[in-house]
Amino acid sequence: MSEPPQPALVNAPAPAPSAPDWAFLLAHPAHGVALGFGSGLLRPAPGTWGTLAGWAAFVVLDRWLAPAAWLVVLPLTFVLGALCAQRTGADLGRADHGAIVIDEILAIWVVLLLLPPTLLAQALGVLAFRAFDIVKPPPIGFIDRRFKNGFGVMTDDLVAAFYALLAAAVLVRVLG
């Protein structure tokens, strides 16, 4: 015997979109931040678009921020990014949805802040960061699999940033 159909809930939440769009981005301020103010909506490779948006934002912000100011901006961005990624991931039904790119933005800021301010150094830093973020060598992959929340979303990319900086340091040491 089958059960009779249940009436639809009047205030039921809308199903999460499989691919967020501009309406989703504008639906909550956390979505705008987590989706990199739209850069995470670009396809293909939203993480790369988020990284490039982060690079562009760094170039603009670095003209106005002293190194000491970056020491305030980076931790604040980590906390804000974790909170926004947590909310947006929950709303999308996937903690680390590909459209969430605030983690790439913060991580590339760390890389660029610690590299020489030349176009070549910055481009190599971006490429190294993207490579480590995509390949996810240990412990990046472990963090990505284990921590399915805003903290994990932000942290695995910071470890990828560390690897990119380590690779840059080794390259400088080897090439003199």
C-alpha positions as CSV (number, residue, x, y, z in Angstrom):
1,M,0.0,0.0,0.0
2,S,1.6,3.3,-1.0
3,E,1.4,6.4,1.0
4,P,-0.6,9.4,-0.2
5,P,1.4,12.3,-1.6
6,Q,2.4,14.9,1.0
7,P,1.6,18.6,0.4
8,A,4.6,20.7,-0.6
9,L,5.9,22.9,2.2
10,V,5.1,26.6,1.6
11,N,8.5,27.9,2.8
12,A,10.7,25.0,1.6
13,P,14.2,26.1,0.5
14,A,14.9,26.1,-3.2
15,P,17.2,23.3,-4.3
16,A,20.8,24.2,-4.6
17,P,22.0,25.0,-8.1
18,S,24.4,22.5,-9.6
19,A,26.3,25.4,-11.2
20,P,25.8,28.7,-9.4
21,D,24.8,31.7,-11.4
22,W,24.7,35.5,-10.9
23,A,21.3,35.2,-9.1
24,F,22.9,32.8,-6.6
25,L,25.9,35.0,-6.2
26,L,23.7,38.0,-5.4
27,A,21.3,36.0,-3.1
28,H,23.6,36.5,-0.1
29,P,26.7,38.6,0.6
30,A,28.7,35.4,1.6
31,H,28.1,34.0,-1.9
32,G,29.6,37.1,-3.4
33,V,32.8,36.8,-1.3
34,A,33.1,33.0,-1.6
35,L,32.6,33.1,-5.4
36,G,35.3,35.8,-5.8
37,F,32.8,38.5,-6.7
38,G,32.0,36.5,-9.9
39,S,35.3,35.1,-10.9
40,G,34.2,31.6,-9.6
41,L,31.4,31.6,-12.0
42,L,33.7,31.6,-15.1
43,R,34.2,28.4,-16.9
44,P,36.2,26.3,-17.5
45,A,38.6,26.2,-14.5
46,P,37.0,28.5,-12.0
47,G,40.0,28.0,-9.6
48,T,42.3,29.5,-12.3
49,W,39.9,32.4,-12.9
50,G,39.8,33.0,-9.1
51,T,43.6,32.9,-8.9
52,L,43.9,35.4,-11.8
53,A,41.3,37.7,-10.1
54,G,43.3,37.4,-6.9
55,W,46.4,38.4,-8.8
56,A,44.7,41.4,-10.3
57,A,43.3,42.4,-6.9
58,F,46.8,42.0,-5.4
59,V,48.4,44.3,-7.9
60,V,45.8,47.0,-7.1
61,L,45.8,46.5,-3.3
62,D,49.5,46.3,-3.0
63,R,49.9,49.9,-4.2
64,W,47.9,51.1,-1.2
65,L,48.8,48.5,1.5
66,A,52.0,48.6,3.4
67,P,53.5,45.2,4.4
68,A,52.2,45.7,7.9
69,A,48.7,46.2,6.6
70,W,48.9,42.9,4.7
71,L,49.5,41.3,8.1
72,V,46.1,42.4,9.1
73,V,44.3,41.8,5.7
74,L,45.5,38.2,5.3
75,P,44.2,36.8,8.6
76,L,40.9,38.8,8.3
77,T,40.5,37.4,4.8
78,F,41.1,33.9,6.0
79,V,38.4,34.2,8.7
80,L,35.9,36.0,6.4
81,G,36.7,33.5,3.6
82,A,36.2,30.5,5.9
83,L,32.8,31.8,7.1
84,C,31.7,32.7,3.6
85,A,32.9,29.4,2.1
86,Q,31.1,27.5,4.9
87,R,27.8,29.2,4.1
88,T,28.1,29.0,0.4
89,G,29.2,25.4,0.4
90,A,26.2,24.5,2.6
91,D,23.9,26.4,0.2
92,L,25.4,24.6,-2.8
93,G,25.3,21.2,-1.1
94,R,29.0,20.7,-1.5
95,A,31.6,22.1,1.0
96,D,34.3,22.8,-1.6
97,H,32.3,23.5,-4.7
98,G,34.6,24.5,-7.6
99,A,33.0,27.9,-7.8
100,I,34.2,28.8,-4.3
101,V,37.4,30.7,-5.1
102,I,38.1,32.9,-2.1
103,D,40.6,30.3,-1.0
104,E,42.6,30.8,-4.3
105,I,42.4,34.5,-3.9
106,L,43.9,34.5,-0.4
107,A,46.5,31.9,-1.2
108,I,47.8,33.8,-4.3
109,W,48.0,36.9,-2.2
110,V,50.3,35.1,0.2
111,V,52.4,33.9,-2.7
112,L,52.6,37.2,-4.4
113,L,53.4,39.1,-1.2
114,L,56.5,37.0,-0.6
115,L,57.8,36.9,-4.1
116,P,59.8,39.7,-5.9
117,P,57.4,42.2,-7.5
118,T,58.4,41.3,-11.0
119,L,56.0,40.1,-13.7
120,L,58.1,36.9,-14.2
121,A,58.3,36.0,-10.5
122,Q,54.6,36.6,-10.1
123,A,53.7,34.6,-13.2
124,L,55.9,31.7,-12.0
125,G,54.3,32.0,-8.6
126,V,50.8,31.8,-10.1
127,L,51.7,28.7,-12.2
128,A,53.4,27.0,-9.3
129,F,50.4,27.6,-7.0
130,R,47.9,26.4,-9.6
131,A,50.0,23.2,-10.1
132,F,50.2,22.4,-6.4
133,D,46.5,23.3,-5.9
134,I,45.5,21.0,-8.8
135,V,47.8,18.0,-8.0
136,K,47.3,18.3,-4.2
137,P,50.4,16.5,-2.9
138,P,50.4,15.5,0.8
139,P,49.1,16.9,3.0
140,I,47.0,19.1,0.7
141,G,44.9,16.1,-0.5
142,F,44.4,14.9,3.1
143,I,43.2,18.3,4.2
144,D,40.9,18.6,1.2
145,R,39.4,15.2,2.0
146,R,39.3,15.4,5.8
147,F,38.1,18.9,6.5
148,K,34.8,19.5,4.7
149,N,34.1,23.0,6.0
150,G,35.1,26.6,5.4
151,F,38.3,26.1,7.4
152,G,39.4,23.1,5.2
153,V,38.5,25.0,2.0
154,M,40.8,27.8,3.0
155,T,43.6,25.7,4.6
156,D,44.4,23.3,1.7
157,D,45.1,26.3,-0.6
158,L,47.3,27.9,2.0
159,V,49.4,24.7,2.0
160,A,49.5,24.8,-1.8
161,A,50.8,28.4,-1.5
162,F,53.5,27.3,0.9
163,Y,54.6,24.6,-1.6
164,A,54.7,27.3,-4.3
165,L,56.9,29.5,-2.2
166,L,59.1,26.5,-1.2
167,A,59.5,25.7,-4.9
168,A,60.4,29.4,-5.6
169,A,63.0,29.3,-2.8
170,V,64.6,26.1,-4.2
171,L,64.6,27.6,-7.7
172,V,66.3,30.8,-6.5
173,R,68.9,28.7,-4.5
174,V,69.6,26.4,-7.4
175,L,69.8,29.1,-10.0
176,G,71.6,31.5,-7.7
